[in-house]
Amino acid sequence: MSTQVILPRIMQVGENASQEIANVLVSIGCTRPLIITDKMMVGLGYARRIQVSLGAHHIPAHIFDDTVPEPTVESIQAGVDKAREGNYDCIIALGGGSPIDSAKAIAILAKHGGVMQDYRFPRMVIEQGLPVIAVPTTAGTGSEVTKFTIITDEKNDEKMLCVGIGFMPVAALVDYKLTISLPPRTTADTGIDALTHAIEAYVSKKANPYSDSQAIAAIKLIGPNLRKVYHSGEDQDAREAMMLGSTLAGIAFSNASVALVHGMSRPIGAFFHVPHGLSNAMLLPSVTAFSIPAAPARYADCARAMGIAAEQDSNEVANQKLLIELRSLNEELAVPTPQEFGIKRDEFFEVCQTMAEQALASGSPSNNPIEPSINEIISIYQGLWD
């Protein structure tokens, strides 16, 4: 059986890759870019750096910096209006997952109209929006190489998964230099997000030989380096490994899909405004423990790729080491429990049923080695308080 692999048309990877953006625009025939980013990227000077680089090639670029963490239907509308009014022929998405996800949504709506709810899964979005050139500044989401975007519907506090080739960026410029200034908390949350992408892609029911190769390569890069970049953000070798690992993990899950962790993570983010990588981290040990019985060899491969289990270890031993490592990683990277994050137990338990229903509706849990019932998802949610 064959596998369809979808990737950006152009990938520029390595030190100062972001400085090649003018050449990339010329190669795809675009001359009127809109930079979609956030105020932090403007404050750090990254957006201005791109403007200067483009200006040297006589390409003017305007900036829209009103994206927000965990983008919503309302938050992207101003970007849609800006893109429509400015006669732009492409979008440069600069930032972490939220600006890139915002840019993907804006690119579709600006060209084809409608509202974001029109494009939610299970619809497969094949329409091509404005070309998106993604420049990630975190080693985490992999959004620069995926056919997904996630936008929250404020009316019902639901994170909508939107899927299709239409959301795939035309180009990805993967420059680890842009991650050097990330603070430890963001480094940890995005890093565990990338690790989750790789593990879930590898154990997904939709895994295939291509995605497997990318997922294992990603785990080998992320496993030994996540602690390093958390404790020493200036470690350029570790930053480079994490950035490449994040992109490979993005390629893996974009071509194999994520599973139960992500399905359960999105509702926590929507209801309680927990950053996506952080809610993944909260869930990863528990969901892994739940899922191992259905894919022991696969999870053991992940443990060996992380370097925490030896080749001669049995699958059972490797998986025990994996669970110990995931819990230890959360502890060392100061991942809070829901209670430590500030969520009230009664409020959390009150919406567990709704969160479980939304998780199943997203489709991601069906890719899990064990497809859970509503009650099993509720049990995992409630177990986060034990």
N, C-alpha and C positions, 0 to 999 in steps of 0.2 A: 504494500500500500504506500502511495506517495504522500508527501507532506508539502503543503504550500508554505513557503517562507516569505514573509513580508518585512522589508527593511527600508530605511531611508535610502534615497537615490545616491546621496553623497554622505560619506562619513570622514571627518577630519579628526584624527585622534592623536593626542600627545601635547607636549609642552608648547604653549602659545598657539594652539590650534584656533583659538578664538580670533586671533589676529588675521586669519585667512578669510574673514567673512566677506570682504569686498570681492575677492577672486571667486568665491562661491556664488555670490549674487550675479556676477558677470556670466558665470557658466550656466546659470538657469535663466538668464535673460531678464532679470529683475533690476529695476533702477529706482523704485519709490517705496522703500521699506518703512514700516511702522515698528518701532521697538516696543514690545509689550513686556513690562517688568514690574518691579515693586520699588517702593521708596528706599529700601535698604540698598538695593543695587545702584540706585542713583546716588545715595549718600556715600557709598564706597567708591564711587567713580567708575564703576564698571560700564555703566550705560554711556557715560561721556567718552570713555576709551573707545567704544565701538563707533560712536559718532565721529570721533577724530580719525579713526582708521578709515571709515567710509568717506569722510570729507577729503582725505588725501587722494581719493579716486573720483572726486567730484560727484559723490552720491550723498545727497542730503537725507537725513533720517530724523523723524520726529519721535517723541517718547510719550507713551501712555504708561503711567506708573501707579494707577489706582487699583491694581489687582490686590486681592486679600488672601491670607492663609485660608485654606479649605474653601475654594471659590464657590459662590452661590449664583443662582439664576440672576438675581438682582445685580450682583457685583460685576458680572461680565457684560451687562447691557450697555454700560457707559463705553466699554471698549468696542462693542459692536457699532455703536453710534459713531465713535471716533473713526473706526476703520471705514465705515461707509462714507462719511463726509469727506475724508481726505484723499480719495482716489488713489489709495495705496495698491501696489501690485504684489506685495508679499508682507509677511510678518516675521520679525526677528523675536523669538521668545527667549528672554534672558532671565535666569533665576533658577529656583528650585522647582519642585513639582507643581506648586500652585500657579506660578506665572506661566509655566509651560502648558499645564492643563487649561488655564484660562485662555491662552493664545489659541490652542487647538479648537476650543469651542467658539471663540470669536471668529476664527477663520472660516468656519462652516456657516455660522449664522450671518456673517457679514455678506457672504456671497449668495446664500440660498434662502435666507429669511426663516420665518417660523420662530418657535421658541424651543428651548433646550429639551423640554419634555417630549418634543416630537422626535428626538434623536436617541432616546434612551433605549437600552437593551430591553427586549430581544431584537429590535430593529438593527440591522447591519448597515452601517453608513458607508456607502460606496461613493457618494458624491465627493468631488474634489473641491475643497474650499480654496481660499487664498494660500499660496505656498508658505509653509512654516519652516523657518530655519531655527533650530533649537540649539541654544547655548546653555547647557546646565551648569549651575554653580554649586550643586551639592552632589555628593556621591551617595545616592539613595534611591530616588524614585525610578530612574531609568526611563522617564517619560519621553526623553529625546528619541527613543527608538521603539516606542510602543504605539499600537493602534487603539489605545484607550484614552479616555478622559473621564474624570469624575467631578460632577458638579452637584452641589447640594440644592435641593428644592426646599426653600424656606417654609413653604406652606404646610409641609408635613414632616419636616426634619428628616428627609430621606436623601442619602447620597446616591445620586443616579449614576449608574455605570453606563457609559456610552462607548460603543465598540464599532470598529470598521476601518477599512483601509483609508477612508477619508480623513481620519485623525492622525495618520502616520506623517510625521514631518518629512519634508522633501530632503532636508539636510540636517545633520547633527555634528556640531563642533564640540568635541569632548576634550576640554582643557583643564587638567588637574590643578593648574596654577590658580584657578578661580576658587578653589576650595580651601586654600591655605588659611584664610582669615575666618573660617567657620568656627563658632564657639563650640566647646565640648558637648553641650546639650544637643545642639543641632547635628553635630557630627555623629553622636551616638544614635539618635533617633533615625536619621537617614541611613546610617550604616546598617542598623538592624533591619530596616525596611528592605534594603538591598539583599541582605542575607535571607530574609523571608521570601523574597521574590525567587531567589535561586533554589531554595529548598522546595518551595511549593511547585515550581516548574518541574523539578525533577521527580516529585512524587505524584504529580497530576495524572489523572486518567488520560489526558490529552498529550502526555509527554511523547516525544519521538526522538529518533537518533540525533537529529540536528539540535533540538532544544536541550537534550541531555548533555551534549558536548559543551554547549554554552553555559549551562547551569553548573556543571562540575568545575569548569574553568573559573567561573565566578566565585564559587565557594572556596576554591584553592587560593584565590587572591584575597577574599574578604576575611576568611577565618583567621589567618595569622596576623592581620593588619588592623582589625577594628579596634582592639585595645590600644595599639600603638598610636593611632591618630586621635583617639580620645584623650590619652594622657600627654601626647606630644604632637600638637597640631602642626608644628613646623617640620615634621619628618616628611620630607618631600618624596622619598621612595615609597613610604607607606601611603601617602596621599595619592600618588600615581597609581599604586596597586588598587586602592579602594575605588578610584574613579573608573578605571578600566573594568574592575569587577562589577561595579554598579551598572555600567552599560551592557556588559555581557549578561548580567542577570535580567536586565530589561528585555534584551533580545530573547532570552530563554522564555520568560513568562508571556511575552507578546505572541510567541509562537507555540505555547503550550497551555497557557492560562494559569491563573492563580487558583487557590482552593479555599479551604475553610477559614484559615486565618484572616484572609482579606474579606471574605464574605461577612465574618463576624466583626471585623474591625471597623468597617464603614459606618454601621449604625452607632457604635460608641462615639465615633468622631462627630456624627451629625447631631446626636442628642446632647452630648456633654462637651463638645468642642475640644476633644483630645486630638493633638496632632496625629496625623495618619501613622507615621513611623512609630510613635510612642504606643498607640493602641495595638499595633502589630506586635510590638515587643511584649506588651502585657499578656497577649494571647498565645504567643508562639510556644512556650513550654507546655501549656495545658493542651493545646490542640495537637501538638506533636505526640504527647503521651496518649491521647485518645486515638490517634491515627496509626501509630506504629504497628499494631497487630495486623493490619491489612497490607502493609508494605514494609516488612522488616528489613529486607535486603536493600531496598531503596534508601531508607533512612540510615542504614549502616554505611552505605556508600557516602552519604553526606558527612557522617562523622569522620570517616577516613579522609575525605577531601579537606575537611577543616583541620586535619592534623592532630585530632584528639583521640583517634583510635588507630591501632596498628593494623596492617594488612592481615596479620595472623589472628587478630581478634575475631571471635565468632560474631555473628550478627547480633545476638542477644547482648553480648558484652559491649559491642560498639554502640548499640542503642542506649544502654544504660549510661555510657559515657556521654552520649549526645544530650540526654536529658539533664545530666549534671552540669554539662557545659552551658546549656541554654539558661539554666537558672543562675549559674555563676556569672554568666555574662550580664544578665539583667542586674544582678547585685552590684557588680563592679562598675557598670555604666550608670548606676543610680536610677534605674527605671522604676518609677513609682507604681504602687498598686493603685487601682481606682480610688480607694479610700485616701491614700497618700496624695493623690492628685487633687483631692478636694470634692470628689463626688459623694453625695449622701446615699447611704445604703438603701434606704426606703425608696428614694427616687429611682435608683438604678434597678432595683427589683421590680418596681412598678411597670417599667417599660421593657423588661426582659422578653415578654411574649411578643411585643411589637418588633423589637430588635431582631428576634429570631425569625420572624416572618419576613422582615426586610432582607435579612441575610440570605435566606433560601431563595427569595424572589430575584436576588442579584444573579443567580446562576452559578456563582463561584463554588459553593459547597458541593455541587454535583460533580465537580472535578476531583474532589477529595478521595483518597484511598477508601475511606469509609464515608458513604453519604449519610449524614446525620439526620435524625428526625428533629422536629421542632423541640420536643422535650429534651433531647440530648444537647441541643444548642443552648437551651435555657440552663441546663445543668452546668455546662462549661462556663457560661456567663456567671452564674451564681457562685461557682467554684473559685472565681477570682477573688472572692471575699474571705475564703477560708484562711 
